């Protein structure tokens, strides 16, 4: 019986991670559409709320309500950042460090 509970908890946490990832992605797409067209995309926000509720219920049943905070926030943030970068809301640019120049005083 104990192994069956562990398996159920793992499946619920996996479903929760999928729900949180979908929530973050939906929020990024909704923000992109709002910035692009100037109108709020209520459909995408509705999808985000629905996925978050599903993931929160799965997390609460599997590990408790603190799991929603500890697992959900991190998964949604990571998913949001990855999707926002993918669709072009922002980009990460890395510049090579500049070589320091030595200034010699005239003597």
C-alpha positions as CSV (number, residue, x, y, z in Angstrom):
1,X,0.0,0.0,0.0
2,X,2.9,2.4,0.8
3,X,4.4,2.0,-2.7
4,X,1.1,2.7,-4.3
5,X,0.8,6.0,-2.4
6,X,4.3,7.0,-3.4
7,X,3.5,6.3,-7.1
8,X,0.3,8.3,-6.8
9,X,2.2,11.2,-5.3
10,X,4.8,11.1,-8.1
11,X,2.1,11.1,-10.7
12,X,0.3,14.0,-9.1
13,X,3.5,16.0,-8.8
14,X,4.3,15.3,-12.5
15,X,0.8,16.5,-13.5
16,X,1.3,19.6,-11.3
17,X,4.6,20.4,-13.0
18,X,2.9,20.2,-16.4
19,X,0.1,22.5,-15.1
20,X,2.6,25.1,-13.6
21,X,4.6,25.0,-16.8
22,X,1.5,25.7,-18.9
23,X,0.5,28.5,-16.5
24,X,3.8,30.3,-16.9
25,X,3.8,29.9,-20.7
26,X,0.2,31.1,-20.9
27,X,1.0,34.2,-18.9
28,X,4.0,34.9,-21.1
29,X,1.9,34.6,-24.3
30,X,-0.9,36.8,-22.7
31,X,1.7,39.5,-21.9
32,X,3.2,39.3,-25.4
33,X,-0.3,39.7,-27.0
34,X,-1.1,42.6,-24.6
35,X,2.1,44.4,-25.5
36,X,1.7,43.6,-29.2
37,X,-1.9,44.5,-29.8
38,X,-2.7,46.6,-26.7
39,X,-5.7,44.4,-25.8
40,X,-5.9,42.0,-22.9
41,X,-6.2,38.4,-24.0
42,X,-8.8,37.1,-21.6
43,X,-8.8,33.6,-23.2
44,X,-5.2,33.0,-22.5
45,X,-5.5,34.4,-18.9
46,X,-8.5,32.0,-18.4
47,X,-6.3,29.1,-19.6
48,X,-3.6,30.2,-17.2
49,X,-6.0,30.3,-14.2
50,X,-7.5,26.9,-15.2
51,X,-4.0,25.3,-15.4
52,X,-2.9,26.9,-12.1
53,X,-6.0,25.6,-10.3
54,X,-5.4,22.1,-11.7
55,X,-1.8,22.2,-10.7
56,X,-2.6,23.6,-7.2
57,X,-5.1,20.9,-6.5
58,X,-2.6,18.2,-7.6
59,X,0.1,19.7,-5.5
60,X,-2.1,20.1,-2.5
61,X,-3.2,16.5,-2.6
62,X,0.3,15.2,-3.2
63,X,2.5,17.2,-0.8
64,X,0.3,19.8,0.9
65,X,-0.4,23.5,0.4
66,X,3.2,24.6,1.0
67,X,4.1,22.7,-2.2
68,X,2.0,25.2,-4.2
69,X,4.3,27.9,-3.0
70,X,7.6,26.1,-3.1
71,X,7.1,24.1,-6.3
72,X,4.5,26.2,-8.1
73,X,6.2,29.6,-7.9
74,X,9.5,28.3,-9.2
75,X,8.0,26.2,-12.0
76,X,5.8,29.0,-13.2
77,X,8.7,31.6,-13.0
78,X,11.0,29.3,-15.0
79,X,8.4,28.5,-17.6
80,X,7.5,32.2,-17.9
81,X,11.1,33.2,-18.4
82,X,11.8,30.5,-21.0
83,X,8.6,31.2,-23.0
84,X,9.1,35.0,-22.8
85,X,12.6,34.6,-24.1
86,X,11.5,32.2,-26.8
87,X,8.7,34.5,-28.2
88,X,10.9,37.6,-28.1
89,X,9.7,39.6,-25.0
90,X,13.4,40.0,-24.0
91,X,16.8,38.6,-25.0
92,X,19.9,37.8,-23.0
93,X,23.0,39.3,-24.6
94,X,26.5,38.4,-23.5
95,X,29.3,40.7,-24.3
96,X,32.9,39.7,-24.1
97,X,34.8,41.5,-21.4
98,X,36.9,44.4,-22.5
99,X,40.7,44.3,-22.0
100,X,41.9,46.8,-19.5
101,X,44.3,49.4,-20.8
102,X,47.3,50.5,-18.9
103,X,47.8,54.3,-18.6
104,X,51.5,55.2,-18.3
105,X,52.3,58.5,-16.7
106,X,54.9,60.4,-18.7
107,X,58.4,60.7,-17.1
